[in-house]
Amino acid sequence: MHDEAEFVRQFEKRGALWIYQGESSPDRPHGLMTSGKHSNGFFNGSLVVRDSKLLPLCCGTLLDLSGLDRARIDSVWGSAMGGIPIAYEVARHIRVPFGFTEKGDGVMLVKRFPVKSGERVLVTEDVMTTGGTTQKTIFALENAGAIIMDEIFVLVNRSGKTELDGRNIVALINRELPLWDEVDCPYCAVGSKALRPKDNWEKLTQAAS
């Protein structure tokens, strides 16, 4: 049985997930992302995928949630870097090959692994923010001849979307965590300070407790 609250707890326990709780306040900081955008939440997928006990549970739960006919999946792909361990673990569960796309000049590329024409591919990610990287991965795979399954697996869906280009987003945690430019940030507007989550984890989590 899928218990989203339990996955939130497990991710928080590992320092992988922080979500701003309650009303914005000048006494409580918010998140400053690497992109320069501001946010009320942060997910560090690397702290989940490195956990050899938690990751199999995550991937098995995604498969159960989706209800996919596993026999229809020929391979599982993710995008470098965050999607690689998830693609591997899902593929291991259903005993099919895995692969990953790599960054090119503004695109994702199929480089290291072959894709057969008509190969039925399941796409995975660690976190979906805008869906842009996933779209590029799908585009690259389709150009290589793959048929992309109707579901996309992600650990945390922070986009607020339930689907991407007509494909259902299957996630362990669905929590919209918007991004703002500094001038539009509602937290900055009340005097909350923006901090980089990885460098200020205790300040963010203590403020939220």
FENHU-V391424 format. One record per pair of residues at least 4 apart in sequence whose ideal C-beta (glycine too) atoms are under 7 Angstrom apart, sorted by the first residue. I is the first residue (numbers start at 1). J is the second residue. D is the distance in Angstrom with one decimal. If there is no record, write none. Layout:
BEGIN
i=I j=J d=D
i=I j=J d=D
END
This chain:
BEGIN
i=2 j=61 d=5.8
i=2 j=65 d=5.5
i=3 j=7 d=6.9
i=4 j=8 d=6.4
i=4 j=172 d=6.8
i=4 j=173 d=5.7
i=5 j=9 d=6.4
i=6 j=10 d=6.3
i=7 j=11 d=6.2
i=7 j=172 d=4.7
i=7 j=173 d=5.6
i=8 j=12 d=6.2
i=8 j=17 d=6.4
i=8 j=173 d=6.0
i=9 j=13 d=6.2
i=10 j=14 d=6.9
i=10 j=54 d=6.3
i=11 j=16 d=4.4
i=11 j=17 d=3.7
i=11 j=48 d=6.2
i=12 j=17 d=5.1
i=14 j=47 d=4.9
i=14 j=48 d=6.6
i=14 j=51 d=6.6
i=15 j=47 d=5.9
i=15 j=201 d=5.8
i=16 j=43 d=6.4
i=16 j=44 d=4.8
i=16 j=47 d=3.9
i=16 j=48 d=5.1
i=17 j=43 d=5.3
i=18 j=41 d=6.3
i=18 j=42 d=5.0
i=18 j=197 d=5.9
i=18 j=204 d=5.2
i=18 j=205 d=5.9
i=18 j=208 d=6.8
i=19 j=41 d=4.4
i=19 j=175 d=6.5
i=20 j=30 d=5.7
i=20 j=40 d=3.9
i=20 j=41 d=6.2
i=20 j=208 d=6.5
i=21 j=208 d=5.0
i=24 j=186 d=6.1
i=24 j=187 d=4.7
i=24 j=190 d=4.9
i=24 j=192 d=5.6
i=25 j=190 d=6.6
i=25 j=192 d=6.4
i=26 j=190 d=5.6
i=26 j=191 d=3.2
i=26 j=192 d=5.8
i=28 j=192 d=6.0
i=28 j=207 d=4.2
i=29 j=192 d=5.9
i=29 j=193 d=4.6
i=29 j=194 d=6.8
i=29 j=195 d=4.6
i=29 j=200 d=7.0
i=29 j=203 d=6.0
i=29 j=204 d=6.0
i=29 j=207 d=6.0
i=30 j=38 d=6.2
i=30 j=39 d=6.9
i=30 j=40 d=5.7
i=30 j=187 d=4.0
i=30 j=192 d=5.0
i=30 j=194 d=5.8
i=31 j=38 d=6.6
i=31 j=39 d=4.4
i=31 j=40 d=6.8
i=31 j=41 d=6.6
i=31 j=42 d=4.9
i=31 j=194 d=6.9
i=31 j=195 d=6.9
i=31 j=197 d=5.2
i=32 j=38 d=6.0
i=32 j=194 d=4.0
i=32 j=195 d=5.8
i=32 j=196 d=5.1
i=33 j=37 d=4.7
i=33 j=39 d=5.7
i=33 j=179 d=6.7
i=37 j=179 d=4.0
i=37 j=180 d=6.3
i=37 j=181 d=6.6
i=38 j=180 d=4.9
i=38 j=182 d=6.0
i=38 j=185 d=4.1
i=38 j=187 d=6.5
i=38 j=188 d=6.6
i=38 j=194 d=5.3
i=39 j=177 d=5.6
i=39 j=178 d=6.6
i=39 j=179 d=5.2
i=40 j=177 d=6.0
i=40 j=178 d=6.9
i=40 j=187 d=6.8
i=41 j=158 d=6.5
i=41 j=175 d=6.7
i=41 j=177 d=3.5
i=42 j=197 d=4.0
i=43 j=127 d=4.9
i=43 j=156 d=4.5
i=43 j=158 d=6.6
i=44 j=198 d=6.7
i=45 j=49 d=5.9
i=45 j=82 d=5.0
i=45 j=126 d=3.3
i=45 j=127 d=5.4
i=45 j=155 d=6.1
i=46 j=50 d=6.2
i=48 j=54 d=6.0
i=48 j=55 d=6.5
i=48 j=58 d=6.8
i=48 j=155 d=6.2
i=49 j=55 d=5.5
i=49 j=85 d=3.9
i=49 j=86 d=6.4
i=49 j=126 d=6.5
i=51 j=55 d=5.7
i=54 j=58 d=6.1
i=55 j=59 d=6.3
i=55 j=85 d=6.4
i=55 j=89 d=5.3
i=56 j=60 d=6.0
i=56 j=89 d=6.0
i=57 j=61 d=6.2
i=58 j=62 d=6.6
i=58 j=155 d=6.0
i=58 j=172 d=6.0
i=59 j=63 d=6.7
i=59 j=86 d=6.3
i=59 j=89 d=4.2
i=59 j=90 d=4.7
i=59 j=93 d=5.8
i=60 j=64 d=6.4
i=60 j=93 d=5.9
i=61 j=65 d=6.1
i=61 j=172 d=6.2
i=62 j=66 d=6.3
i=62 j=90 d=6.9
i=62 j=153 d=4.6
i=62 j=170 d=5.7
i=62 j=172 d=6.6
i=63 j=68 d=6.7
i=63 j=90 d=6.7
i=63 j=93 d=6.0
i=65 j=170 d=5.4
i=66 j=151 d=5.0
i=66 j=170 d=4.7
i=68 j=73 d=6.7
i=68 j=149 d=7.0
i=68 j=151 d=6.1
i=70 j=94 d=4.5
i=72 j=120 d=5.8
i=73 j=94 d=6.0
i=73 j=96 d=5.8
i=73 j=120 d=5.9
i=73 j=122 d=5.0
i=73 j=149 d=6.6
i=74 j=96 d=6.2
i=74 j=119 d=4.7
i=74 j=120 d=4.5
i=74 j=121 d=6.7
i=75 j=91 d=6.8
i=75 j=96 d=5.4
i=75 j=97 d=4.6
i=75 j=98 d=6.4
i=75 j=99 d=6.1
i=75 j=119 d=6.1
i=75 j=121 d=5.5
i=76 j=87 d=4.8
i=76 j=90 d=4.7
i=76 j=91 d=4.0
i=76 j=96 d=6.3
i=76 j=98 d=4.9
i=76 j=122 d=4.8
i=76 j=124 d=6.2
i=77 j=87 d=5.5
i=77 j=98 d=6.8
i=77 j=99 d=4.8
i=77 j=100 d=6.1
i=77 j=101 d=6.7
i=77 j=121 d=5.4
i=77 j=123 d=5.6
i=77 j=137 d=6.8
i=77 j=141 d=6.2
i=78 j=83 d=2.4
i=78 j=84 d=5.2
i=78 j=86 d=5.5
i=78 j=87 d=3.4
i=78 j=100 d=5.1
i=78 j=124 d=4.6
i=78 j=125 d=6.4
i=79 j=83 d=4.5
i=79 j=100 d=6.4
i=79 j=101 d=5.0
i=79 j=108 d=5.7
i=79 j=125 d=6.6
i=79 j=133 d=5.2
i=79 j=134 d=6.9
i=79 j=137 d=4.4
i=80 j=84 d=6.0
i=80 j=100 d=5.2
i=80 j=101 d=6.6
i=80 j=102 d=4.9
i=80 j=103 d=6.4
i=82 j=125 d=6.5
i=82 j=126 d=3.7
i=82 j=127 d=6.8
i=83 j=87 d=5.6
i=83 j=100 d=6.4
i=83 j=124 d=5.2
i=83 j=125 d=4.7
i=83 j=126 d=6.1
i=84 j=88 d=6.4
i=84 j=100 d=4.8
i=85 j=89 d=6.1
i=86 j=90 d=6.2
i=86 j=124 d=4.4
i=86 j=126 d=6.0
i=86 j=153 d=6.8
i=86 j=155 d=6.8
i=87 j=91 d=6.1
i=87 j=98 d=4.7
i=87 j=100 d=6.0
i=87 j=124 d=4.8
i=88 j=92 d=6.2
i=88 j=98 d=4.8
i=89 j=93 d=6.7
i=90 j=94 d=6.9
i=90 j=122 d=6.8
i=90 j=124 d=5.8
i=90 j=153 d=6.4
i=91 j=96 d=5.2
i=91 j=97 d=6.4
i=91 j=98 d=3.6
i=99 j=113 d=3.7
i=101 j=108 d=4.0
i=101 j=109 d=6.0
i=101 j=110 d=5.8
i=101 j=137 d=4.6
i=101 j=140 d=5.1
i=102 j=108 d=6.8
i=102 j=109 d=5.3
i=102 j=111 d=5.3
i=103 j=108 d=6.4
i=104 j=108 d=6.7
i=104 j=109 d=4.3
i=107 j=136 d=5.7
i=107 j=140 d=6.8
i=108 j=133 d=6.9
i=108 j=136 d=4.0
i=108 j=137 d=4.8
i=108 j=140 d=4.7
i=109 j=140 d=5.9
i=110 j=115 d=5.9
i=110 j=140 d=5.0
i=110 j=141 d=6.3
i=110 j=144 d=4.7
i=115 j=119 d=5.4
i=115 j=141 d=6.3
i=115 j=144 d=4.0
i=115 j=145 d=5.8
i=115 j=146 d=5.1
i=116 j=145 d=6.6
i=117 j=145 d=3.8
i=118 j=145 d=6.7
i=118 j=147 d=6.0
i=119 j=145 d=6.8
i=119 j=146 d=4.9
i=119 j=147 d=6.8
i=120 j=147 d=5.1
i=120 j=149 d=6.3
i=121 j=141 d=5.5
i=121 j=146 d=4.4
i=121 j=147 d=6.9
i=121 j=148 d=5.6
i=121 j=149 d=6.6
i=122 j=149 d=4.7
i=122 j=151 d=7.0
i=122 j=153 d=6.8
i=123 j=134 d=6.4
i=123 j=137 d=6.0
i=123 j=138 d=6.0
i=123 j=148 d=6.1
i=123 j=152 d=5.2
i=124 j=153 d=4.3
i=125 j=134 d=5.4
i=125 j=152 d=7.0
i=125 j=154 d=4.6
i=126 j=154 d=6.9
i=126 j=155 d=5.2
i=127 j=154 d=6.4
i=127 j=155 d=6.3
i=127 j=156 d=4.7
i=127 j=158 d=6.3
i=128 j=134 d=6.4
i=128 j=154 d=4.7
i=128 j=157 d=4.9
i=128 j=158 d=6.7
i=128 j=159 d=4.9
i=128 j=169 d=6.4
i=129 j=158 d=5.7
i=129 j=159 d=6.1
i=130 j=159 d=6.4
i=131 j=135 d=5.7
i=131 j=159 d=5.9
i=131 j=161 d=6.7
i=131 j=164 d=4.6
i=132 j=136 d=6.6
i=133 j=137 d=6.4
i=134 j=138 d=6.3
i=134 j=152 d=6.2
i=134 j=164 d=6.2
i=135 j=139 d=6.3
i=135 j=164 d=6.9
i=135 j=165 d=6.7
i=136 j=140 d=6.4
i=137 j=141 d=6.4
i=138 j=142 d=6.1
i=138 j=148 d=5.3
i=139 j=143 d=6.3
i=140 j=144 d=6.5
i=141 j=146 d=4.1
i=141 j=148 d=6.2
i=142 j=146 d=5.9
i=142 j=148 d=6.3
i=150 j=167 d=5.4
i=150 j=168 d=6.3
i=151 j=167 d=6.3
i=151 j=168 d=5.0
i=151 j=170 d=5.1
i=152 j=164 d=6.0
i=152 j=167 d=5.3
i=152 j=169 d=5.4
i=152 j=170 d=6.8
i=153 j=170 d=5.3
i=154 j=169 d=6.2
i=154 j=171 d=4.8
i=155 j=171 d=6.9
i=155 j=172 d=5.4
i=156 j=171 d=6.4
i=156 j=172 d=6.9
i=156 j=173 d=4.7
i=157 j=169 d=5.2
i=157 j=171 d=3.7
i=157 j=173 d=6.9
i=157 j=174 d=4.9
i=158 j=175 d=6.0
i=158 j=176 d=6.4
i=158 j=177 d=3.9
i=160 j=176 d=3.7
i=161 j=169 d=6.2
i=162 j=169 d=6.0
i=163 j=167 d=5.9
i=163 j=168 d=5.3
i=163 j=169 d=5.9
i=164 j=169 d=6.0
i=180 j=184 d=4.6
i=180 j=185 d=4.2
i=182 j=188 d=6.0
i=185 j=189 d=6.7
i=187 j=192 d=4.0
i=188 j=192 d=6.4
i=188 j=194 d=6.6
i=195 j=200 d=4.0
i=195 j=203 d=6.2
i=195 j=204 d=6.4
i=196 j=200 d=6.0
i=197 j=201 d=6.2
i=197 j=204 d=5.9
i=200 j=204 d=5.8
i=201 j=205 d=6.0
i=202 j=206 d=5.6
i=203 j=207 d=6.2
i=204 j=208 d=6.5
i=205 j=209 d=6.4
END
